[in-house]
Amino acid sequence: MTSKRKKSKYKFPVEDFYKILKQQDNRCFLTGRELLPENTNSEHIVPVRKGGEHEFTNICNVIAPLSKLKRYYTEEEIVNFAADIINWKGKKYGYSSVKKYEKKK
């Protein structure tokens, strides 16, 4: 017999979306970029498939393109997102970034 995980009864109402947006000062959880309702997706901080719970305290807001990087964005755009993440969250993990040269035109 396999054990089934207890299903969460939490629903994610629109009011919670706006609460989280306000808690994060309208900034992306990963990049620090400005969030507007139309450019924002809500994601689990710890993915459910990795043991995270579907509950209010495990949800953050991120810029919508983060879920579409490989399919929809160029390498340069992905690098710019990555640099924003390092600049916003990197210090916590011992990272920093320095732009060494400008792109040739």
Stockholm file with secondary structure:
# STOCKHOLM 1.0

chainA/1-105         MTSKRKKSKYKFPVEDFYKILKQQDNRCFLTGRELLPENTNSEHIVPVRKGGEHEFTNICNVIAPLSKLKRYYTEEEIVNFAADIINWKGKKYGYSSVKKYEKKK
#=GR chainA/1-105 SS CCCCCCCCCCCCCHHHHHHHHHHTTTBCTTTCCBCCGGGEEEEESSCGGGTCCSSGGGEEEEEGGGGGHHHHCCHHHHHHHHHHHHHHHGGGGTCCCCCCSCCCC
#=GC SS_cons         CCCCCCCCCCCCCHHHHHHHHHHTTTBCTTTCCBCCGGGEEEEESSCGGGTCCSSGGGEEEEEGGGGGHHHHCCHHHHHHHHHHHHHHHGGGGTCCCCCCSCCCC
//
